[in-house]
Amino acid sequence: MTKENNHFSTREVEKTNTKLVDSKELMGKSNYLDIAHEGEVYRLRITKYRKLILTK
């Protein structure tokens, strides 16, 4: 993202404020994780090809 408006930060700021979380820590032994965001529930899952998919 660029600093085109005040709602987005510069790439430099993103790098310094980004927290890296290992997917194995996040998912545990499960293949999916439900995430609540803004009153909606999303599912983050690992596919059989080991890719991450986020669905509503």
C-alpha positions as CSV (number, residue, x, y, z in Angstrom):
1,M,0.0,0.0,0.0
2,T,1.1,3.5,-0.6
3,K,0.6,6.8,1.2
4,E,-2.0,8.1,-1.4
5,N,-4.4,9.0,1.4
6,N,-4.3,9.0,5.2
7,H,-6.0,5.6,5.5
8,F,-3.0,3.7,4.3
9,S,0.5,3.6,5.7
10,T,3.7,3.5,3.8
11,R,5.6,0.3,3.1
12,E,8.3,1.3,5.5
13,V,5.8,1.7,8.4
14,E,4.1,-1.6,7.5
15,K,7.5,-3.4,7.8
16,T,8.2,-2.0,11.2
17,N,4.7,-2.6,12.6
18,T,4.0,-6.0,11.1
19,K,3.9,-9.0,13.4
20,L,4.8,-12.4,11.9
21,V,2.9,-15.4,13.1
22,D,3.7,-18.9,12.0
23,S,0.6,-20.7,10.6
24,K,1.4,-23.8,12.7
25,E,1.1,-21.6,15.9
26,L,-2.1,-20.1,14.6
27,M,-3.8,-23.3,13.4
28,G,-2.5,-25.8,15.9
29,K,-3.4,-29.4,14.9
30,S,-6.6,-28.2,13.1
31,N,-6.9,-27.5,9.4
32,Y,-9.1,-24.5,10.0
33,L,-9.6,-21.5,12.3
34,D,-12.7,-19.3,12.7
35,I,-12.0,-15.6,12.9
36,A,-14.5,-13.0,14.1
37,H,-14.1,-9.6,12.4
38,E,-16.5,-6.6,12.4
39,G,-19.4,-8.8,13.4
40,E,-18.7,-11.4,10.7
41,V,-17.1,-14.9,11.0
42,Y,-14.5,-15.9,8.5
43,R,-12.8,-19.3,8.2
44,L,-9.1,-19.6,7.5
45,R,-8.3,-23.1,6.3
46,I,-5.4,-25.1,5.0
47,T,-6.1,-26.9,1.7
48,K,-4.9,-30.4,0.7
49,Y,-2.2,-28.6,-1.3
50,R,-1.0,-26.7,1.9
51,K,-2.3,-23.3,0.8
52,L,-4.2,-20.9,3.0
53,I,-7.8,-19.9,2.0
54,L,-9.9,-17.3,3.8
55,T,-13.6,-17.5,3.3
56,K,-16.7,-15.8,4.7
